Amino acid sequence: MSSNTLGKLIRVFVAVVGLIGLTLCLYIIPMWGCEIISFAPECAGWYWPWLIYAWLFALPCFGVLVCVWMVSGAVIHETVFTNRTAKRVKTGAVLLMTAALLLGGGGMVLAFLNMNTPIMLILSVIGTVFMFTLALLAAVLSRYLTKAAVLQDESEGTI
C-alpha cells in the first residue's frame, strides 16, 4: 500500500471518528441523560455535571484527532521522519495523557460527590489505563521519530 493511500485512509478514519464523537457529545450523551432522568428523577442533579464532564473529556480527544490528521499529511508527503512530525506525535501523547487524567480524575470527583455508580467508576478506571497505555506508546513513537529524524539529517548531510 502506498504512503498516499495510507495517509488518505488515516484521514477517512479521523473524519469518521470525529463525526461519531460529535454525534456522541452533541446528541447521544445528552439524550441518554434525559432518558436516565425520566426513569430516575432523583438523578436529575447529575445531568449537567456529567454532561460537562463528558464534554471536558472529549476536548483533548478531538485534539488527538487533529494531531493524527496532521501526521497523516506527513504520511501522504512521505515526511514522517522529521522533528515536526515527532512534535505532533508528542502533542498527541500529551493530549491522550490529559484525557486519561480527566477521565480518571473526573470519575473520582463524581464518585466523591456521590454522583457516580460503581460500574461507571470501574469503566472510567479501565478507560484511564487504556488511554495511559496509548499515551505511553505515542510518547515512545515520538522519541524514536526524533531519533530517526536526526539520523535522516545526518545521512542527508553525508551524501
Summary of the structure (lengths in Angstrom):
residues: 159
radius of gyration: 19.6
end to end distance: 28.3
largest distance: 72.1
contacts: 455
relative contact order: 0.11
helix: 91%
strand: 0%
